[in-house]
Amino acid sequence: MAAKKMFGAADASILVTDLRRSFDDCVTRGYEWRVTQLKKLLIICDNHELEIVAALRDDL
């Protein structure tokens, strides 16, 4: 199993800067892309419902 790369504060800062630049330049994703992403998120939630519920239960 491959090791997961840690996401640190520096990575987050770079990501936020890039996202703000894109927003300021009016370069954002279109409606169709957003709908597709939401549909994919729904599929992920459906396919991993038990794991999500277990993680939420463990956090509480």
C-alpha distance matrix in Angstrom:
0.0 3.8 6.5 9.1 12.5 15.3 18.3 21.4 25.2 25.8 23.3 25.1 28.5 27.8 26.6 29.7 32.0 30.7 31.2 34.6 35.7 34.7 36.6 39.6 39.7 39.8 36.7 34.8 33.2 35.6 36.3 34.7 31.4 31.5 32.4 29.5 27.0 28.6 28.5 24.7 24.3 26.5 24.3 21.2 23.3 24.7 21.4 19.9 23.2 22.4 19.3 21.5 24.4 22.5 21.2 24.7 26.2 24.1 25.2 28.8
3.8 0.0 3.8 6.4 9.2 12.4 15.4 18.5 22.2 22.5 20.0 22.1 25.3 24.4 23.5 26.7 28.7 27.5 28.2 31.6 32.5 31.7 33.8 36.6 36.7 37.0 33.9 32.3 31.0 33.6 34.6 33.2 29.7 30.0 31.2 28.5 25.8 27.7 27.9 24.2 23.8 26.4 24.5 21.3 23.6 25.4 22.4 20.9 24.2 23.9 20.6 22.2 25.4 23.8 21.9 25.2 27.2 25.0 25.6 29.3
6.5 3.8 0.0 3.8 6.5 9.2 12.5 15.3 19.1 19.5 17.5 19.6 22.7 22.2 21.5 24.7 26.7 25.9 26.7 29.9 31.0 30.6 32.6 35.2 35.6 36.1 33.2 31.7 30.8 33.7 34.7 33.7 30.1 30.0 31.6 29.2 26.2 27.9 28.6 25.0 24.1 26.8 25.5 22.0 24.0 26.2 23.5 21.5 24.5 24.1 20.6 21.7 24.9 23.1 20.8 24.0 26.0 23.5 23.7 27.4
9.1 6.4 3.8 0.0 3.8 6.3 9.2 12.4 16.1 16.8 14.4 16.2 19.5 19.1 18.2 21.2 23.4 22.7 23.3 26.5 27.7 27.3 29.1 31.8 32.4 32.8 30.1 28.4 27.6 30.5 31.6 30.8 27.2 26.8 28.6 26.4 23.2 24.9 25.9 22.4 21.2 24.2 23.2 19.7 21.5 24.1 21.8 19.7 22.5 22.5 18.9 19.5 22.8 21.4 18.8 21.6 24.0 21.7 21.4 25.2
12.5 9.2 6.5 3.8 0.0 3.8 6.5 9.4 13.1 13.3 11.0 13.3 16.3 15.8 15.3 18.4 20.3 19.8 20.8 23.8 24.9 24.9 26.8 29.2 29.9 30.6 28.0 26.7 26.3 29.5 30.9 30.5 26.7 26.4 28.6 26.7 23.4 25.3 26.7 23.4 22.2 25.4 24.9 21.5 23.3 26.2 24.2 22.2 24.8 25.2 21.6 21.6 25.0 23.9 20.9 23.3 25.9 23.7 22.9 26.6
15.3 12.4 9.2 6.3 3.8 0.0 3.8 6.2 9.9 10.9 9.2 11.0 14.1 14.4 14.1 16.7 18.9 19.0 19.9 22.5 24.0 24.4 26.0 28.3 29.3 30.1 27.9 26.6 26.5 29.8 31.1 31.1 27.4 26.7 29.0 27.5 23.9 25.5 27.3 24.3 22.6 25.8 25.7 22.2 23.5 26.7 25.1 22.7 24.9 25.3 21.6 21.2 24.3 23.2 19.9 21.9 24.5 22.2 20.9 24.5
18.3 15.4 12.5 9.2 6.5 3.8 0.0 3.8 7.1 8.2 6.1 7.3 10.5 11.1 10.6 13.0 15.3 15.6 16.3 18.8 20.5 21.0 22.4 24.6 25.9 26.7 24.7 23.4 23.6 27.0 28.4 28.8 25.1 24.2 26.8 25.6 22.0 23.5 25.8 23.0 21.2 24.6 25.0 21.7 22.8 26.2 25.2 22.9 24.9 25.7 22.2 21.1 24.2 23.7 20.2 21.7 24.7 22.7 20.9 24.3
21.4 18.5 15.3 12.4 9.4 6.2 3.8 0.0 3.8 5.4 5.2 6.4 8.7 10.1 10.7 12.4 14.4 15.6 16.6 18.4 20.2 21.3 22.6 24.4 26.0 27.2 25.5 24.6 25.4 28.9 30.4 31.1 27.5 26.4 29.2 28.4 24.8 26.1 28.7 26.2 24.1 27.5 28.2 25.0 25.8 29.3 28.5 26.1 27.8 28.5 25.0 23.7 26.6 26.0 22.3 23.4 26.3 24.2 22.0 25.2
25.2 22.2 19.1 16.1 13.1 9.9 7.1 3.8 0.0 3.8 5.4 5.0 6.1 8.7 9.8 10.4 12.2 14.2 15.2 16.3 18.3 19.9 20.9 22.3 24.2 25.6 24.5 23.8 25.0 28.6 30.1 31.3 27.9 26.5 29.5 29.2 25.6 26.8 29.7 27.5 25.4 28.7 29.8 26.8 27.4 31.0 30.6 28.2 29.6 30.6 27.2 25.5 28.1 27.9 24.1 24.7 27.7 25.8 23.1 26.0
25.8 22.5 19.5 16.8 13.3 10.9 8.2 5.4 3.8 0.0 3.8 5.4 5.1 6.3 8.6 9.9 10.7 12.4 14.3 15.4 16.7 18.5 20.0 21.1 22.7 24.5 23.2 23.0 24.5 28.2 30.2 31.3 27.8 26.9 30.2 29.6 26.2 27.8 30.7 28.5 26.7 30.3 31.2 28.3 29.3 33.0 32.4 30.3 31.9 33.1 29.7 28.1 31.0 30.8 27.1 27.9 31.0 29.1 26.6 29.6
23.3 20.0 17.5 14.4 11.0 9.2 6.1 5.2 5.4 3.8 0.0 3.8 5.4 5.2 6.2 8.7 10.0 10.7 12.3 14.3 15.5 16.6 18.4 20.0 21.2 22.7 20.9 20.5 21.6 25.2 27.2 28.0 24.5 23.7 26.9 26.1 22.7 24.6 27.3 24.9 23.4 27.0 27.8 25.0 26.3 29.8 29.2 27.3 29.2 30.5 27.2 25.7 28.8 28.8 25.3 26.2 29.5 27.8 25.6 28.7
25.1 22.1 19.6 16.2 13.3 11.0 7.3 6.4 5.0 5.4 3.8 0.0 3.8 5.5 5.0 6.1 8.5 9.9 10.4 12.1 14.1 15.3 16.3 18.1 19.9 21.0 19.6 18.8 20.0 23.6 25.3 26.5 23.1 21.8 25.0 24.7 21.2 22.7 25.7 23.7 21.8 25.3 26.6 23.9 24.7 28.4 28.2 26.3 27.7 29.3 26.2 24.2 27.1 27.5 23.9 24.3 27.7 26.4 23.8 26.6
28.5 25.3 22.7 19.5 16.3 14.1 10.5 8.7 6.1 5.1 5.4 3.8 0.0 3.8 5.4 5.2 6.2 8.6 9.9 10.6 12.3 14.3 15.3 16.4 18.3 20.0 19.1 18.9 20.8 24.4 26.4 27.9 24.7 23.6 27.0 26.9 23.6 25.2 28.3 26.6 24.9 28.4 29.8 27.3 28.1 31.8 31.7 29.9 31.3 32.9 29.9 27.8 30.6 31.1 27.4 27.6 31.0 29.7 26.9 29.6
27.8 24.4 22.2 19.1 15.8 14.4 11.1 10.1 8.7 6.3 5.2 5.5 3.8 0.0 3.8 5.5 5.1 6.2 8.6 9.9 10.6 12.4 14.3 15.3 16.5 18.5 17.1 17.3 19.1 22.9 25.2 26.5 23.2 22.6 26.1 25.8 22.7 24.7 27.7 25.8 24.6 28.3 29.4 27.1 28.4 31.9 31.7 30.2 31.9 33.7 30.7 28.8 31.9 32.5 28.9 29.4 32.9 31.7 29.2 32.0
26.6 23.5 21.5 18.2 15.3 14.1 10.6 10.7 9.8 8.6 6.2 5.0 5.4 3.8 0.0 3.8 5.5 5.2 6.1 8.6 9.9 10.6 12.3 14.2 15.4 16.6 14.9 14.4 15.9 19.6 21.8 23.0 19.6 18.9 22.4 22.1 19.0 20.9 24.0 22.2 20.9 24.6 25.8 23.7 24.9 28.5 28.4 27.1 28.7 30.8 27.9 25.9 29.1 29.9 26.5 26.9 30.5 29.6 27.2 29.9
29.7 26.7 24.7 21.2 18.4 16.7 13.0 12.4 10.4 9.9 8.7 6.1 5.2 5.5 3.8 0.0 3.8 5.5 5.1 6.0 8.5 9.8 10.4 12.0 14.1 15.2 14.4 14.0 16.0 19.5 21.5 23.3 20.2 19.0 22.6 22.9 19.8 21.3 24.6 23.4 21.8 25.2 27.0 25.0 25.8 29.4 29.8 28.4 29.6 31.8 29.1 26.7 29.6 30.6 27.2 27.1 30.7 30.0 27.2 29.7
32.0 28.7 26.7 23.4 20.3 18.9 15.3 14.4 12.2 10.7 10.0 8.5 6.2 5.1 5.5 3.8 0.0 3.8 5.5 5.2 6.2 8.7 9.9 10.5 12.2 14.3 13.7 14.2 16.8 20.4 22.8 24.7 21.8 21.0 24.7 25.0 22.3 24.1 27.3 26.1 24.9 28.4 30.0 28.2 29.2 32.8 33.0 31.8 33.2 35.4 32.7 30.4 33.3 34.4 30.9 30.9 34.5 33.7 30.9 33.4
30.7 27.5 25.9 22.7 19.8 19.0 15.6 15.6 14.2 12.4 10.7 9.9 8.6 6.2 5.2 5.5 3.8 0.0 3.8 5.5 5.1 6.2 8.7 9.9 10.6 12.4 11.0 11.6 14.0 17.6 20.4 21.9 18.9 18.7 22.4 22.4 19.9 22.1 25.2 23.9 23.2 26.7 28.1 26.5 27.9 31.3 31.4 30.6 32.2 34.6 32.1 29.9 33.1 34.2 31.0 31.1 34.8 34.3 31.7 34.3
31.2 28.2 26.7 23.3 20.8 19.9 16.3 16.6 15.2 14.3 12.3 10.4 9.9 8.6 6.1 5.1 5.5 3.8 0.0 3.8 5.4 5.1 6.2 8.6 9.9 10.6 9.4 9.1 11.4 15.0 17.4 19.2 16.4 15.6 19.4 19.8 17.3 19.1 22.4 21.5 20.6 24.0 25.7 24.3 25.5 28.8 29.4 28.6 29.9 32.6 30.3 27.8 30.8 32.3 29.2 29.0 32.8 32.6 30.0 32.3
34.6 31.6 29.9 26.5 23.8 22.5 18.8 18.4 16.3 15.4 14.3 12.1 10.6 9.9 8.6 6.0 5.2 5.5 3.8 0.0 3.8 5.4 5.0 6.0 8.5 9.8 9.9 10.3 13.4 16.6 18.9 21.3 18.9 17.9 21.6 22.5 20.2 21.7 25.1 24.6 23.5 26.7 28.8 27.5 28.3 31.7 32.5 31.7 32.7 35.3 33.1 30.4 33.2 34.8 31.6 31.1 34.8 34.6 31.8 33.9
35.7 32.5 31.0 27.7 24.9 24.0 20.5 20.2 18.3 16.7 15.5 14.1 12.3 10.6 9.9 8.5 6.2 5.1 5.4 3.8 0.0 3.8 5.4 5.1 6.1 8.6 8.5 10.2 13.6 16.8 19.6 21.8 19.5 19.2 23.0 23.6 21.6 23.6 26.8 26.1 25.5 28.8 30.6 29.5 30.7 33.9 34.5 33.9 35.3 37.9 35.7 33.2 36.2 37.7 34.5 34.3 38.0 37.8 35.1 37.3
34.7 31.7 30.6 27.3 24.9 24.4 21.0 21.3 19.9 18.5 16.6 15.3 14.3 12.4 10.6 9.8 8.7 6.2 5.1 5.4 3.8 0.0 3.8 5.5 5.1 6.2 5.0 6.6 9.9 13.1 16.1 18.1 15.9 15.8 19.6 20.2 18.5 20.7 23.7 23.2 23.0 26.2 27.9 27.0 28.5 31.5 32.2 31.9 33.3 36.2 34.1 31.7 34.7 36.5 33.6 33.4 37.1 37.2 34.7 36.9
36.6 33.8 32.6 29.1 26.8 26.0 22.4 22.6 20.9 20.0 18.4 16.3 15.3 14.3 12.3 10.4 9.9 8.7 6.2 5.0 5.4 3.8 0.0 3.8 5.4 5.0 5.8 6.3 9.9 12.6 15.0 17.7 15.9 15.1 18.8 20.1 18.4 20.0 23.3 23.3 22.7 25.6 27.8 27.1 28.1 31.2 32.2 31.9 32.9 35.9 34.1 31.4 34.1 36.1 33.3 32.6 36.4 36.7 34.0 35.9
39.6 36.6 35.2 31.8 29.2 28.3 24.6 24.4 22.3 21.1 20.0 18.1 16.4 15.3 14.2 12.0 10.5 9.9 8.6 6.0 5.1 5.5 3.8 0.0 3.8 5.4 7.6 9.4 13.2 15.5 18.1 20.9 19.3 18.8 22.4 23.7 22.2 23.7 27.0 27.1 26.5 29.4 31.6 30.9 31.8 34.9 36.0 35.6 36.6 39.5 37.6 34.9 37.6 39.5 36.6 35.8 39.6 39.8 36.9 38.8
39.7 36.7 35.6 32.4 29.9 29.3 25.9 26.0 24.2 22.7 21.2 19.9 18.3 16.5 15.4 14.1 12.2 10.6 9.9 8.5 6.1 5.1 5.4 3.8 0.0 3.8 5.4 8.5 12.1 14.3 17.4 19.9 18.4 18.6 22.1 23.1 22.1 24.0 27.0 27.0 27.0 29.9 31.8 31.3 32.6 35.5 36.4 36.4 37.6 40.6 38.8 36.3 39.1 41.1 38.2 37.8 41.6 41.8 39.2 41.2
39.8 37.0 36.1 32.8 30.6 30.1 26.7 27.2 25.6 24.5 22.7 21.0 20.0 18.5 16.6 15.2 14.3 12.4 10.6 9.8 8.6 6.2 5.0 5.4 3.8 0.0 3.8 6.0 9.5 11.1 14.0 16.7 15.6 15.7 19.0 20.4 19.7 21.4 24.3 24.7 24.8 27.4 29.4 29.4 30.5 33.2 34.4 34.6 35.7 38.9 37.3 34.7 37.5 39.7 37.1 36.4 40.2 40.7 38.2 40.1
36.7 33.9 33.2 30.1 28.0 27.9 24.7 25.5 24.5 23.2 20.9 19.6 19.1 17.1 14.9 14.4 13.7 11.0 9.4 9.9 8.5 5.0 5.8 7.6 5.4 3.8 0.0 3.8 7.0 9.3 12.7 14.7 13.2 13.8 17.3 18.0 17.3 19.5 22.2 22.2 22.6 25.5 27.1 27.0 28.5 31.2 32.0 32.3 33.7 36.9 35.2 32.9 35.9 38.0 35.4 35.1 38.9 39.3 37.0 39.1
34.8 32.3 31.7 28.4 26.7 26.6 23.4 24.6 23.8 23.0 20.5 18.8 18.9 17.3 14.4 14.0 14.2 11.6 9.1 10.3 10.2 6.6 6.3 9.4 8.5 6.0 3.8 0.0 3.8 6.5 9.6 11.8 10.0 10.1 13.7 14.7 13.8 15.8 18.6 18.8 19.0 21.8 23.6 23.6 25.0 27.6 28.6 29.0 30.2 33.5 32.0 29.5 32.4 34.7 32.3 31.9 35.7 36.3 34.1 36.1
33.2 31.0 30.8 27.6 26.3 26.5 23.6 25.4 25.0 24.5 21.6 20.0 20.8 19.1 15.9 16.0 16.8 14.0 11.4 13.4 13.6 9.9 9.9 13.2 12.1 9.5 7.0 3.8 0.0 3.8 6.8 8.3 6.3 7.0 10.4 11.0 10.6 12.9 15.3 15.6 16.3 18.9 20.5 20.8 22.4 24.7 25.7 26.4 27.7 31.1 29.9 27.6 30.5 32.9 30.8 30.5 34.3 35.1 33.2 35.2
35.6 33.6 33.7 30.5 29.5 29.8 27.0 28.9 28.6 28.2 25.2 23.6 24.4 22.9 19.6 19.5 20.4 17.6 15.0 16.6 16.8 13.1 12.6 15.5 14.3 11.1 9.3 6.5 3.8 0.0 3.8 5.6 5.4 6.5 8.9 10.2 10.9 12.7 14.6 15.7 16.8 18.8 20.4 21.4 22.9 24.7 26.1 27.2 28.3 31.9 31.0 28.8 31.5 34.1 32.4 31.9 35.6 36.7 35.0 36.8
36.3 34.6 34.7 31.6 30.9 31.1 28.4 30.4 30.1 30.2 27.2 25.3 26.4 25.2 21.8 21.5 22.8 20.4 17.4 18.9 19.6 16.1 15.0 18.1 17.4 14.0 12.7 9.6 6.8 3.8 0.0 3.8 5.5 5.2 6.3 8.6 10.0 10.7 12.4 14.3 15.4 16.7 18.7 20.1 21.1 22.7 24.5 25.8 26.5 30.2 29.8 27.4 29.8 32.7 31.3 30.6 34.1 35.6 34.0 35.5
34.7 33.2 33.7 30.8 30.5 31.1 28.8 31.1 31.3 31.3 28.0 26.5 27.9 26.5 23.0 23.3 24.7 21.9 19.2 21.3 21.8 18.1 17.7 20.9 19.9 16.7 14.7 11.8 8.3 5.6 3.8 0.0 3.8 5.4 5.2 6.2 8.6 10.0 10.6 12.4 14.2 15.4 16.7 18.5 20.0 21.2 22.7 24.4 25.4 29.1 28.8 26.8 29.4 32.2 31.0 30.6 34.1 35.6 34.3 36.0
31.4 29.7 30.1 27.2 26.7 27.4 25.1 27.5 27.9 27.8 24.5 23.1 24.7 23.2 19.6 20.2 21.8 18.9 16.4 18.9 19.5 15.9 15.9 19.3 18.4 15.6 13.2 10.0 6.3 5.4 5.5 3.8 0.0 3.8 5.5 5.1 6.2 8.7 9.9 10.6 12.3 14.3 15.4 16.5 18.4 20.0 21.1 22.5 23.8 27.4 26.7 24.7 27.6 30.2 28.7 28.6 32.1 33.3 32.0 34.0
31.5 30.0 30.0 26.8 26.4 26.7 24.2 26.4 26.5 26.9 23.7 21.8 23.6 22.6 18.9 19.0 21.0 18.7 15.6 17.9 19.2 15.8 15.1 18.8 18.6 15.7 13.8 10.1 7.0 6.5 5.2 5.4 3.8 0.0 3.8 5.4 5.1 6.2 8.7 9.9 10.5 12.4 14.4 15.3 16.5 18.4 20.0 21.0 21.9 25.5 24.8 22.5 25.1 27.9 26.3 25.9 29.4 30.8 29.3 31.0
32.4 31.2 31.6 28.6 28.6 29.0 26.8 29.2 29.5 30.2 26.9 25.0 27.0 26.1 22.4 22.6 24.7 22.4 19.4 21.6 23.0 19.6 18.8 22.4 22.1 19.0 17.3 13.7 10.4 8.9 6.3 5.2 5.5 3.8 0.0 3.8 5.4 5.1 6.2 8.7 9.8 10.6 12.5 14.3 15.3 16.6 18.5 20.0 20.6 24.3 24.3 22.1 24.4 27.4 26.4 25.8 29.2 30.9 29.8 31.2
29.5 28.5 29.2 26.4 26.7 27.5 25.6 28.4 29.2 29.6 26.1 24.7 26.9 25.8 22.1 22.9 25.0 22.4 19.8 22.5 23.6 20.2 20.1 23.7 23.1 20.4 18.0 14.7 11.0 10.2 8.6 6.2 5.1 5.4 3.8 0.0 3.8 5.5 5.1 6.2 8.6 9.9 10.7 12.5 14.3 15.4 16.6 18.4 19.7 23.2 23.0 21.3 24.0 26.7 25.7 25.7 29.0 30.5 29.7 31.5
27.0 25.8 26.2 23.2 23.4 23.9 22.0 24.8 25.6 26.2 22.7 21.2 23.6 22.7 19.0 19.8 22.3 19.9 17.3 20.2 21.6 18.5 18.4 22.2 22.1 19.7 17.3 13.8 10.6 10.9 10.0 8.6 6.2 5.1 5.4 3.8 0.0 3.8 5.4 5.1 6.1 8.7 9.9 10.5 12.3 14.2 15.2 16.4 17.7 21.2 20.5 18.6 21.5 24.0 22.6 22.7 26.2 27.4 26.4 28.3
28.6 27.7 27.9 24.9 25.3 25.5 23.5 26.1 26.8 27.8 24.6 22.7 25.2 24.7 20.9 21.3 24.1 22.1 19.1 21.7 23.6 20.7 20.0 23.7 24.0 21.4 19.5 15.8 12.9 12.7 10.7 10.0 8.7 6.2 5.1 5.5 3.8 0.0 3.8 5.4 5.0 6.2 8.7 9.8 10.5 12.3 14.2 15.3 15.8 19.5 19.2 17.0 19.4 22.3 21.2 20.8 24.2 25.8 24.8 26.3
28.5 27.9 28.6 25.9 26.7 27.3 25.8 28.7 29.7 30.7 27.3 25.7 28.3 27.7 24.0 24.6 27.3 25.2 22.4 25.1 26.8 23.7 23.3 27.0 27.0 24.3 22.2 18.6 15.3 14.6 12.4 10.6 9.9 8.7 6.2 5.1 5.4 3.8 0.0 3.8 5.4 5.1 6.4 8.8 9.9 10.6 12.4 14.3 15.0 18.7 19.0 17.3 19.6 22.5 22.0 21.9 24.9 26.7 26.2 27.8
24.7 24.2 25.0 22.4 23.4 24.3 23.0 26.2 27.5 28.5 24.9 23.7 26.6 25.8 22.2 23.4 26.1 23.9 21.5 24.6 26.1 23.2 23.3 27.1 27.0 24.7 22.2 18.8 15.6 15.7 14.3 12.4 10.6 9.9 8.7 6.2 5.1 5.4 3.8 0.0 3.8 5.4 5.1 6.3 8.7 9.8 10.5 12.2 13.9 17.3 17.0 15.7 18.5 21.0 20.2 20.7 23.8 25.2 24.8 26.8
24.3 23.8 24.1 21.2 22.2 22.6 21.2 24.1 25.4 26.7 23.4 21.8 24.9 24.6 20.9 21.8 24.9 23.2 20.6 23.5 25.5 23.0 22.7 26.5 27.0 24.8 22.6 19.0 16.3 16.8 15.4 14.2 12.3 10.5 9.8 8.6 6.1 5.0 5.4 3.8 0.0 3.8 5.4 5.1 6.2 8.6 9.8 10.5 11.6 15.1 14.6 12.7 15.5 18.1 17.1 17.2 20.5 21.9 21.3 23.2
26.5 26.4 26.8 24.2 25.4 25.8 24.6 27.5 28.7 30.3 27.0 25.3 28.4 28.3 24.6 25.2 28.4 26.7 24.0 26.7 28.8 26.2 25.6 29.4 29.9 27.4 25.5 21.8 18.9 18.8 16.7 15.4 14.3 12.4 10.6 9.9 8.7 6.2 5.1 5.4 3.8 0.0 3.8 5.4 5.1 6.1 8.5 9.9 10.1 13.9 14.3 12.5 14.6 17.6 17.4 17.2 20.1 22.0 21.8 23.2
24.3 24.5 25.5 23.2 24.9 25.7 25.0 28.2 29.8 31.2 27.8 26.6 29.8 29.4 25.8 27.0 30.0 28.1 25.7 28.8 30.6 27.9 27.8 31.6 31.8 29.4 27.1 23.6 20.5 20.4 18.7 16.7 15.4 14.4 12.5 10.7 9.9 8.7 6.4 5.1 5.4 3.8 0.0 3.8 5.4 5.1 6.0 8.5 9.8 13.2 13.6 12.8 15.2 17.7 17.8 18.4 21.0 22.7 23.0 24.7
21.2 21.3 22.0 19.7 21.5 22.2 21.7 25.0 26.8 28.3 25.0 23.9 27.3 27.1 23.7 25.0 28.2 26.5 24.3 27.5 29.5 27.0 27.1 30.9 31.3 29.4 27.0 23.6 20.8 21.4 20.1 18.5 16.5 15.3 14.3 12.5 10.5 9.8 8.8 6.3 5.1 5.4 3.8 0.0 3.8 5.5 5.1 6.0 8.1 11.2 10.8 10.0 13.0 15.1 14.7 15.7 18.5 19.7 20.0 22.0
23.3 23.6 24.0 21.5 23.3 23.5 22.8 25.8 27.4 29.3 26.3 24.7 28.1 28.4 24.9 25.8 29.2 27.9 25.5 28.3 30.7 28.5 28.1 31.8 32.6 30.5 28.5 25.0 22.4 22.9 21.1 20.0 18.4 16.5 15.3 14.3 12.3 10.5 9.9 8.7 6.2 5.1 5.4 3.8 0.0 3.8 5.5 5.3 5.4 9.1 9.3 7.6 10.0 12.7 12.7 13.0 15.6 17.4 17.6 19.2
24.7 25.4 26.2 24.1 26.2 26.7 26.2 29.3 31.0 33.0 29.8 28.4 31.8 31.9 28.5 29.4 32.8 31.3 28.8 31.7 33.9 31.5 31.2 34.9 35.5 33.2 31.2 27.6 24.7 24.7 22.7 21.2 20.0 18.4 16.6 15.4 14.2 12.3 10.6 9.8 8.6 6.1 5.1 5.5 3.8 0.0 3.8 5.6 5.4 8.8 10.2 9.6 11.2 13.8 14.7 15.1 17.2 19.2 20.0 21.3
21.4 22.4 23.5 21.8 24.2 25.1 25.2 28.5 30.6 32.4 29.2 28.2 31.7 31.7 28.4 29.8 33.0 31.4 29.4 32.5 34.5 32.2 32.2 36.0 36.4 34.4 32.0 28.6 25.7 26.1 24.5 22.7 21.1 20.0 18.5 16.6 15.2 14.2 12.4 10.5 9.8 8.5 6.0 5.1 5.5 3.8 0.0 3.8 5.9 8.2 9.0 9.7 11.8 13.5 14.4 15.8 17.7 19.1 20.3 22.1
19.9 20.9 21.5 19.7 22.2 22.7 22.9 26.1 28.2 30.3 27.3 26.3 29.9 30.2 27.1 28.4 31.8 30.6 28.6 31.7 33.9 31.9 31.9 35.6 36.4 34.6 32.3 29.0 26.4 27.2 25.8 24.4 22.5 21.0 20.0 18.4 16.4 15.3 14.3 12.2 10.5 9.9 8.5 6.0 5.3 5.6 3.8 0.0 3.8 5.6 5.4 6.2 8.7 10.0 10.7 12.3 14.2 15.4 16.7 18.6
23.2 24.2 24.5 22.5 24.8 24.9 24.9 27.8 29.6 31.9 29.2 27.7 31.3 31.9 28.7 29.6 33.2 32.2 29.9 32.7 35.3 33.3 32.9 36.6 37.6 35.7 33.7 30.2 27.7 28.3 26.5 25.4 23.8 21.9 20.6 19.7 17.7 15.8 15.0 13.9 11.6 10.1 9.8 8.1 5.4 5.4 5.9 3.8 0.0 3.8 5.5 5.1 6.1 8.5 9.9 10.5 12.1 14.1 15.4 16.6
22.4 23.9 24.1 22.5 25.2 25.3 25.7 28.5 30.6 33.1 30.5 29.3 32.9 33.7 30.8 31.8 35.4 34.6 32.6 35.3 37.9 36.2 35.9 39.5 40.6 38.9 36.9 33.5 31.1 31.9 30.2 29.1 27.4 25.5 24.3 23.2 21.2 19.5 18.7 17.3 15.1 13.9 13.2 11.2 9.1 8.8 8.2 5.6 3.8 0.0 3.8 5.5 5.2 6.1 8.6 9.9 10.4 12.2 14.3 15.5
19.3 20.6 20.6 18.9 21.6 21.6 22.2 25.0 27.2 29.7 27.2 26.2 29.9 30.7 27.9 29.1 32.7 32.1 30.3 33.1 35.7 34.1 34.1 37.6 38.8 37.3 35.2 32.0 29.9 31.0 29.8 28.8 26.7 24.8 24.3 23.0 20.5 19.2 19.0 17.0 14.6 14.3 13.6 10.8 9.3 10.2 9.0 5.4 5.5 3.8 0.0 3.8 5.5 5.1 6.1 8.6 9.8 10.4 12.3 14.3
21.5 22.2 21.7 19.5 21.6 21.2 21.1 23.7 25.5 28.1 25.7 24.2 27.8 28.8 25.9 26.7 30.4 29.9 27.8 30.4 33.2 31.7 31.4 34.9 36.3 34.7 32.9 29.5 27.6 28.8 27.4 26.8 24.7 22.5 22.1 21.3 18.6 17.0 17.3 15.7 12.7 12.5 12.8 10.0 7.6 9.6 9.7 6.2 5.1 5.5 3.8 0.0 3.8 5.4 5.1 6.2 8.5 9.9 10.6 12.5
24.4 25.4 24.9 22.8 25.0 24.3 24.2 26.6 28.1 31.0 28.8 27.1 30.6 31.9 29.1 29.6 33.3 33.1 30.8 33.2 36.2 34.7 34.1 37.6 39.1 37.5 35.9 32.4 30.5 31.5 29.8 29.4 27.6 25.1 24.4 24.0 21.5 19.4 19.6 18.5 15.5 14.6 15.2 13.0 10.0 11.2 11.8 8.7 6.1 5.2 5.5 3.8 0.0 3.8 5.5 5.1 6.0 8.5 9.9 10.7
22.5 23.8 23.1 21.4 23.9 23.2 23.7 26.0 27.9 30.8 28.8 27.5 31.1 32.5 29.9 30.6 34.4 34.2 32.3 34.8 37.7 36.5 36.1 39.5 41.1 39.7 38.0 34.7 32.9 34.1 32.7 32.2 30.2 27.9 27.4 26.7 24.0 22.3 22.5 21.0 18.1 17.6 17.7 15.1 12.7 13.8 13.5 10.0 8.5 6.1 5.1 5.4 3.8 0.0 3.8 5.5 5.0 6.1 8.6 10.0
21.2 21.9 20.8 18.8 20.9 19.9 20.2 22.3 24.1 27.1 25.3 23.9 27.4 28.9 26.5 27.2 30.9 31.0 29.2 31.6 34.5 33.6 33.3 36.6 38.2 37.1 35.4 32.3 30.8 32.4 31.3 31.0 28.7 26.3 26.4 25.7 22.6 21.2 22.0 20.2 17.1 17.4 17.8 14.7 12.7 14.7 14.4 10.7 9.9 8.6 6.1 5.1 5.5 3.8 0.0 3.8 5.4 5.1 6.2 8.8
24.7 25.2 24.0 21.6 23.3 21.9 21.7 23.4 24.7 27.9 26.2 24.3 27.6 29.4 26.9 27.1 30.9 31.1 29.0 31.1 34.3 33.4 32.6 35.8 37.8 36.4 35.1 31.9 30.5 31.9 30.6 30.6 28.6 25.9 25.8 25.7 22.7 20.8 21.9 20.7 17.2 17.2 18.4 15.7 13.0 15.1 15.8 12.3 10.5 9.9 8.6 6.2 5.1 5.5 3.8 0.0 3.8 5.4 5.1 6.4
26.2 27.2 26.0 24.0 25.9 24.5 24.7 26.3 27.7 31.0 29.5 27.7 31.0 32.9 30.5 30.7 34.5 34.8 32.8 34.8 38.0 37.1 36.4 39.6 41.6 40.2 38.9 35.7 34.3 35.6 34.1 34.1 32.1 29.4 29.2 29.0 26.2 24.2 24.9 23.8 20.5 20.1 21.0 18.5 15.6 17.2 17.7 14.2 12.1 10.4 9.8 8.5 6.0 5.0 5.4 3.8 0.0 3.8 5.4 5.3
24.1 25.0 23.5 21.7 23.7 22.2 22.7 24.2 25.8 29.1 27.8 26.4 29.7 31.7 29.6 30.0 33.7 34.3 32.6 34.6 37.8 37.2 36.7 39.8 41.8 40.7 39.3 36.3 35.1 36.7 35.6 35.6 33.3 30.8 30.9 30.5 27.4 25.8 26.7 25.2 21.9 22.0 22.7 19.7 17.4 19.2 19.1 15.4 14.1 12.2 10.4 9.9 8.5 6.1 5.1 5.4 3.8 0.0 3.8 5.4
25.2 25.6 23.7 21.4 22.9 20.9 20.9 22.0 23.1 26.6 25.6 23.8 26.9 29.2 27.2 27.2 30.9 31.7 30.0 31.8 35.1 34.7 34.0 36.9 39.2 38.2 37.0 34.1 33.2 35.0 34.0 34.3 32.0 29.3 29.8 29.7 26.4 24.8 26.2 24.8 21.3 21.8 23.0 20.0 17.6 20.0 20.3 16.7 15.4 14.3 12.3 10.6 9.9 8.6 6.2 5.1 5.4 3.8 0.0 3.8
28.8 29.3 27.4 25.2 26.6 24.5 24.3 25.2 26.0 29.6 28.7 26.6 29.6 32.0 29.9 29.7 33.4 34.3 32.3 33.9 37.3 36.9 35.9 38.8 41.2 40.1 39.1 36.1 35.2 36.8 35.5 36.0 34.0 31.0 31.2 31.5 28.3 26.3 27.8 26.8 23.2 23.2 24.7 22.0 19.2 21.3 22.1 18.6 16.6 15.5 14.3 12.5 10.7 10.0 8.8 6.4 5.3 5.4 3.8 0.0
